Amino acid sequence: MQTLLRPLTAAAYDQAIALWQACEGIGLSDADSRCGITKYLERNPGCSFGAWDGERLVGTILGGHDGRRGYIHHLAVHPDYRKRGIGRRLAEATLSALKAEGINKCHLFIFNDNAEGIGFWESLGWTLRKDISVISLVLEKGTC
Ligand SMILES: CC(C)(COP(=O)(O)OP(=O)(O)OC[C@H]1O[C@@H](n2cnc3c(N)ncnc32)[C@H](O)[C@@H]1OP(=O)(O)O)[C@@H](O)C(=O)NCCC(=O)NCCS
C-alpha cells in the first residue's frame, strides 16, 4: 500500500514525538513540546507534512519561513520505512509549499556527524555549507 502524505497537524503530536525519539539524527529540545510544535504548525500552515501508513505516522517534515528564507526541521522516516522514497516525497511536498509562498531558497540545520542525513540531502541536490556556523543564545528557559 502506498504511504500517503497529508499536512501535519497538532493532532498528530503524540505520534510525531514518538517517531522523532526513535530516529537518530533528530535533535529534540524544549521547542519540541506539544505547545511549541502547535505554535510552529499554526504559524506555518500547509508547509509541514506527515507520511501515513493507514493510521500510523511513519514520516514527518516541518517546514516554515520568515518571509525571506525557508527552513526545514525534523525530516524523519521510521527505520522500517526508509529507502522507499518517503523522505524524498516529504522534502518535495514542503519545498513546493514554500515555493508557492514565494520562497526561493531554503536552509536546514543538521548535525555534523549525521553522514546519512547529509548524504540524503546531497543526493537531492542540496549543498553542505562549510562557510557558516550556527551561533545560539537561550533567551528564556522553559516552554511556551
Ligand atoms: C534521512 C532520511 C529522512 C531519508 O529518508 P528515506 O525515506 O530513507 O529517503 P528516500 O528513500 O526518500 O531517499 C531519497 C534519495 O536519497 C538517497 N539517499 C538516501 N539516503 C542516502 C544516503 N545516506 N546517502 C546517499 N543517498 C541517500 C536515496 O538513494 C534516494 O535516491 P533515489 O531516489 O535516487 O534512489 C532517513 O534516513 C531518516 O529519517 N534519518 C534519520 C533522521 C535524519 O537524520 N533526518 C535528517 C536530518 S534533517
The ligand as an SDF file (V2000), in Angstrom:
LIG
                    3D

 48 50  0  0  0  0  0  0  0  0999 V2000
   17.3650   10.9230    6.0310 C   0  0  0  0  0  0  0  0  0  0  0  0
   16.0520   10.1310    5.9230 C   0  0  0  0  0  0  0  0  0  0  0  0
   14.8820   11.0650    6.2000 C   0  0  0  0  0  0  0  0  0  0  0  0
   15.9310    9.5730    4.4960 C   0  0  0  0  0  0  0  0  0  0  0  0
   14.6240    9.0240    4.3660 O   0  0  0  0  0  0  0  0  0  0  0  0
   14.3030    7.8930    3.2730 P   0  0  0  0  0  0  0  0  0  0  0  0
   12.8300    7.7960    3.1760 O   0  0  0  0  0  0  0  0  0  0  0  0
   15.0490    6.6610    3.5880 O   0  0  0  0  0  0  0  0  0  0  0  0
   14.9410    8.5350    1.9520 O   0  0  0  0  0  0  0  0  0  0  0  0
   14.4760    8.2270    0.4620 P   0  0  0  0  0  0  0  0  0  0  0  0
   14.1510    6.7780    0.3300 O   0  0  0  0  0  0  0  0  0  0  0  0
   13.4090    9.1790    0.0470 O   0  0  0  0  0  0  0  0  0  0  0  0
   15.7940    8.5890   -0.3580 O   0  0  0  0  0  0  0  0  0  0  0  0
   15.7450    9.6090   -1.3340 C   0  0  0  0  0  0  0  0  0  0  0  0
   17.0120    9.5990   -2.1280 C   0  0  0  0  0  0  0  0  0  0  0  0
   18.1160    9.8440   -1.2890 O   0  0  0  0  0  0  0  0  0  0  0  0
   19.0830    8.8040   -1.4500 C   0  0  0  0  0  0  0  0  0  0  0  0
   19.6730    8.5710   -0.1470 N   0  0  0  0  0  0  0  0  0  0  0  0
   19.0280    8.2490    0.9900 C   0  0  0  0  0  0  0  0  0  0  0  0
   19.9220    8.1190    1.9960 N   0  0  0  0  0  0  0  0  0  0  0  0
   21.1400    8.3710    1.4420 C   0  0  0  0  0  0  0  0  0  0  0  0
   22.4780    8.3880    1.9320 C   0  0  0  0  0  0  0  0  0  0  0  0
   22.7460    8.1040    3.2070 N   0  0  0  0  0  0  0  0  0  0  0  0
   23.4760    8.6890    1.1010 N   0  0  0  0  0  0  0  0  0  0  0  0
   23.2240    8.9790   -0.1970 C   0  0  0  0  0  0  0  0  0  0  0  0
   21.9860    8.9660   -0.7300 N   0  0  0  0  0  0  0  0  0  0  0  0
   20.9680    8.6600    0.0850 C   0  0  0  0  0  0  0  0  0  0  0  0
   18.3080    7.6140   -1.9360 C   0  0  0  0  0  0  0  0  0  0  0  0
   19.1720    6.7760   -2.6650 O   0  0  0  0  0  0  0  0  0  0  0  0
   17.2430    8.2340   -2.7600 C   0  0  0  0  0  0  0  0  0  0  0  0
   17.6780    8.4900   -4.0610 O   0  0  0  0  0  0  0  0  0  0  0  0
   16.9700    7.7200   -5.2560 P   0  0  0  0  0  0  0  0  0  0  0  0
   15.5050    8.0620   -5.1660 O   0  0  0  0  0  0  0  0  0  0  0  0
   17.6460    8.2660   -6.4520 O   0  0  0  0  0  0  0  0  0  0  0  0
   17.2350    6.2780   -5.0120 O   0  0  0  0  0  0  0  0  0  0  0  0
   16.0310    8.9530    6.9280 C   0  0  0  0  0  0  0  0  0  0  0  0
   17.2160    8.2110    6.7620 O   0  0  0  0  0  0  0  0  0  0  0  0
   15.9160    9.3740    8.3720 C   0  0  0  0  0  0  0  0  0  0  0  0
   14.8080    9.5500    8.9020 O   0  0  0  0  0  0  0  0  0  0  0  0
   17.0610    9.5410    9.0710 N   0  0  0  0  0  0  0  0  0  0  0  0
   17.0430    9.9090   10.4970 C   0  0  0  0  0  0  0  0  0  0  0  0
   16.6360   11.3480   10.7080 C   0  0  0  0  0  0  0  0  0  0  0  0
   17.5830   12.2910    9.9910 C   0  0  0  0  0  0  0  0  0  0  0  0
   18.7920   12.1820   10.0590 O   0  0  0  0  0  0  0  0  0  0  0  0
   16.9820   13.2780    9.3060 N   0  0  0  0  0  0  0  0  0  0  0  0
   17.7420   14.2720    8.5550 C   0  0  0  0  0  0  0  0  0  0  0  0
   18.0920   15.4060    9.4180 C   0  0  0  0  0  0  0  0  0  0  0  0
   17.1920   16.8640    8.9550 S   0  0  0  0  0  0  0  0  0  0  0  0
  1  2  1  0
  2  3  1  0
  2  4  1  0
  2 36  1  0
  4  5  1  0
  5  6  1  0
  6  7  2  0
  6  8  1  0
  6  9  1  0
  9 10  1  0
 10 11  2  0
 10 12  1  0
 10 13  1  0
 13 14  1  0
 14 15  1  0
 15 16  1  0
 15 30  1  0
 16 17  1  0
 17 18  1  0
 17 28  1  0
 18 19  1  0
 18 27  1  0
 19 20  2  0
 20 21  1  0
 21 22  1  0
 21 27  2  0
 22 23  1  0
 22 24  2  0
 24 25  1  0
 25 26  2  0
 26 27  1  0
 28 29  1  0
 28 30  1  0
 30 31  1  0
 31 32  1  0
 32 33  2  0
 32 34  1  0
 32 35  1  0
 36 37  1  0
 36 38  1  0
 38 39  2  0
 38 40  1  0
 40 41  1  0
 41 42  1  0
 42 43  1  0
 43 44  2  0
 43 45  1  0
 45 46  1  0
 46 47  1  0
 47 48  1  0
M  END
$$$$
